[in-house]
């Protein structure tokens, strides 16, 4: 009997890859998120690239469904975006959209329009085969700010500590609103591409793109959200609904609203965001779901799955397509232009009219954190479903647009995920390097003495002025006695740190450590930077107390003392943490 027990299929491999990554990431999520400040977005897309057709060739979403691949990608992106936008709407403070409508209006519409036109112009310059209308269509895909990446970045520990709450909230609301508002920017470009008459194109754009899709979609989502809010309050008063069912509405209402809106042909993303805002308008839904983590769990799983999918979906082999006029350097230039000119100039110009942004620094943060990700993939895939299938080579401008749109958009998405996802770790690394350089400079300038480079890492504490200390020490030594401050320390029974004294004493007593230690025992020079001469035990005799150590000028010592000095510094740091900050013997240091 032939039993086919081992059956490795495409769905089973997908389950292993998606589930395995989620399990592995969850095991170290606290370390990665709160210590390294890297989120699941960057790791997910990197893992997708590794598992994709260009590396391991295990996970290839483009091979699913044949001609239906774009529809599969469209629906995956739609679900992830809809649940994310619904969650953002719920988590904003009650009536936030009404209270901050002015700032959002100024921040969203002019910024999107400015970036749309600027990027379209550079697309035409860099890819001459595309006309300006095609450039507008591709630029419309790059216009929306991705709410998934934004939520992963601004919701982290570092952002909660260093980014003001007003900036975090306005970024979350803006990323959710402009994701749905990408429809009008895409629709006008598509109507101008597909329609023979410009008048008909603008007429459909106003009636369908604005009135039907945007306005009706927003109203539909708001009505559904408010209706279910009222129904849930009635059910709660009568004891028909429990707390777990409230939490389940995160996913259920997002799916319901998206299904209704997409069936009617309206803007389903704006509908999902409006439904989330409306259902929490009075704060009742937020109160019932407070301290619940179900939404965070759903977001984590969907984000991991989505960005693994995108990483494996990226068309790396098409990034160098000279027949289409696409070369890597053109893509890199377009990405750099998008990073610096898509949002930052307009936000810096308009922030004075946005009450939630207080100064240019907050405006710069808002301008920088405009990542492109799931929303760009969704809009570009939506556009492809309306364009004809391209031949090879393309026969007209419509086919050329269909052949080049996803290549350009996917490259910019990959660069944006890397740059925005690693912004916080890069900032922390740069700040540490700067802090270390400043500390090094201050240590050097505060010393006023020359010496080898390893002395820059030794720690200094304030004491008497150098000339007075040096004179007093010389007089004491010439008189044949220990320095006065060392004598005072002995009289007051204040002993130096045990580790430092024992180490120096051991070096002095040991007669068999070579010429370097012999030089330390016999060299007589100016006062040692660390005051080791002042800490040599008096029982070694008057002769040893007169023999001073010059760490700064002796060439042989510089090869032996760096590990000694590092050890001394470690020991003194520990001791200073548990003793008086300024003992008398410490003035010798």
C-alpha positions, 0 to 999 in steps of 0.5 A: 500500500502506497501511503503519501504521508510526506506532502510538502505543498506551497500552503504548508511552506507558507505556514511554516515560514510565516509562523516560524518567523512570528514565533522566533521574533516573539522570543526576542521581541523585547530585546529587539524592540526596546534595546536595539529599537528595530521593529518587525517591519525591517526584520520581516522584509529582510526575512522575506527577501531571504526566503524569496525566489532570489535567495532560498527560493522557498516562498514566492508569492508571484507564483501563486494564482498565475494571472490572479497574482495581483488580485491576491497581493491586492487583497492581502494589502487591503486587509492589513491596511484596513485593520491597521487604519481601524486600530489607529482610529480607535486608539486616537483620543475621543473626537480627535479628528474634529478637534484637530481638523484644521491641523490635519487638513493643512498637513495632509492635502498640501503636503500630498499635492506638493510631493505628488507633483515634485516626484512626478516631475523627477520621474519624467526627468529620470525615465524619459520614456514615461510622459507626465501623466504616467509620472503622476500615476506612479507618484500617486502610489508614493504619495500616501504615508504608510500607517503600518510602518508609522505605527511600528516606529512612533509606537515604540519605546524610544518614540514614546520617550523622546517624541512629544505626544502631540507629534505622535498623534498627528503623525498617526492621524495623518498617516491614516487619513492620507492613505485613503486620500491617495485614491483621488491622486491616482484616479485623475492620473488613471482617467487621463491615461485611459480616457480619450477626452480630458473633459470626461477624465476630469468629470469622472475624477470629480464625480467618482474619485471625490464624491463617490469614493472619498466622501461617500466612503468616509460617510459610510464608515462614520455611519457604520462606526457610530451605529455599532457604537450605539448598538454595543452600548445598548447591548452592554447596558442590558448585559448581552455583551462581554469584554472579550466580544468588545475586543473582537470588534477590532478585527470584525468591524474592520473586516465588515466595513472593508467588505461593505465599502469595497462592494460598493466601490467606495474608498474602503481604507477611508471607510475603515479609518472613519469607522474606527474614529466614530466607534470610539468618538465618545470614549465608551469603546476605549473604556471597555477595551482598555488594557487589552492586548488583542489588537496588538497581537493581531497587528503583530501577526498581520505585520509580520505576514505582510512584510514577509510577503512584500520581501518575497514579492519584490522584483529584484531581477527587474531593477535593471531593465534597460529595455524599459529605461530602468537602471539602478542609478536612476532608481537610487536618485529617485529614492533620494529625491523622494526622501528629501523633497517629498514631504520635508520642504512642505511640512517645514513651510506649513508647520506654523499653520498646524497647531500640533507642531510647535517648532521646526524640529517637530516639523522636521520629524513629521517631514521625515517620518513619512514612510512608504510601504504597504499603502504604496504596494496596495495603490500600485497593485490597484492601478495595475488591475485597471491597466492592460497587460503589457507586451514585451516590449510595451506597445503604447504608453499604457503598457509601458506604465503597467510594466514599470509602475511596480518596479519603481514603486517596489524599489522606493518601498524597499529603501523607505523600509530600510531608512525609516525602520533603521532611523532610530537605531542609527540616531542612537548610534550617532548620538553615542559616538557624538557623546563619546567624542565630546567626553573625550575632548573635554577630558583632554582639554581639562588636563592641560598636560601632554601624554600618550593617547591612552591617558585620554580615557583616565578619569579626572576629578577636581582638586587643587590647582596644578602649580600648587600641588606640584610645588608642595609635592616637590618640597615634601619629597625633597624634605625626605617625607611623604606628601602632606596630603598623603600624611593627612590621609594616613592620620585621618585613617582614610586609605586609598582604594584597596584594588589600586593600592594593592596593585601599585604596591605589588608592582613595587615589591615585585623585582622580577617583572622586567625593565618596565617595572624597574623603570617605574620603581626608579624613575623620578619625574613630575607628579603622576597623572593618577597620583599613584606615587601618593598612594604607595604604601609608607611601609616601603620606606622613605626611599620608595616614597621619594621615587615618583612615577611619571606616566605621561612622559616615560616611553616604556611605561606607555606600553605596560600601563594601559591595561593597568590604568583601565583596571584602576579606573574600573576599581575607582569607579566602583569605589566612588559609587559607594564612598564619599565623593571627595575623600581627602586622599582622592585629591591626589588623583 
